[in-house]
Amino acid sequence: MKRRRDRWLREETLAPWLAMTVIVGLWWLGARTFGPDQLDPPFGTPSLAAPADRSRTRPDPPAVRDPSAEAPSIPRDPGPGAEDVALASAMPIVAGSTEIEELVGKRLLLPVAGVERAALRQSFVEARGGGSRQHEAIDILAPRGTAVVAASDGRIAKLFTSAAGGLTVYQFDPTEQYAFYYAHLDRYAPNLAEGQLVSRGQTIGYVGTTGNAPPGTPHLHFAIFKLGPEKRWWEGEAIDPFLVFSRG
């Protein structure tokens, strides 16, 4: 009876050690088979069926570019408004050309009341829009509210508002070969309308700073361009107004 009890005590004492030996042996065998990073540490019961998640140790995958999530490119507006004067991308007409001589012969009126020709400054080729384009006009400085007058007889082709030019007027000359562009107006003359015939010197608006003009620098942005055969009021070949007025 005593012998049987002693054997039972030995079995009870050795059983935990045998179980631990088996567990450690299985863990060691799994580590050899699956690699050390696929098993839990040798504390508790290891799980050989479900390898540990390795995603935490991997770098994030590169972001996949989704073209549909990008801002769509905005095509150039074929009409006016994107620039001070929405002209076709043609080379400006230079001094000595037939067009300048013809405009000098028309004796255009300086389009801001009370401003002398000596006050004008050449700025036709100056960079605008961060260097992306040329000015292709002259800026005539005057106090806010100074009358802007028609440089020639002709017809009001378009009254237009744009982010760049603000309140603007496009006027055709009587032959409808040339267009005159008046921009940054504070307001239009009363009752001014598209299609209206105007006379040289008639008030059509007032100097201001609408559009992208500096708020503290009221001026008229004035441009001349030669119309194409389609007679589009927003399109043509730019002509330097300074050369026309300096020789008129």
Secondary structure as UniProt FT lines:
FT   HELIX           2..34
FT   HELIX           36..38
FT   HELIX           55..57
FT   HELIX           67..69
FT   TURN            95..96
FT   HELIX           98..105
FT   TURN            106..107
FT   TURN            113..114
FT   HELIX           117..119
FT   TURN            124..125
FT   STRAND          127..128
FT   TURN            129..132
FT   STRAND          133..134
FT   STRAND          138..141
FT   TURN            144..145
FT   STRAND          147..149
FT   STRAND          154..162
FT   TURN            163..165
FT   STRAND          166..172
FT   TURN            174..175
FT   STRAND          178..188
FT   TURN            190..191
FT   TURN            194..195
FT   STRAND          197..198
FT   TURN            200..201
FT   STRAND          203..208
FT   TURN            211..212
FT   TURN            215..216
FT   STRAND          219..227
FT   TURN            229..230
FT   TURN            233..234
FT   STRAND          236..239
FT   HELIX           241..247
//
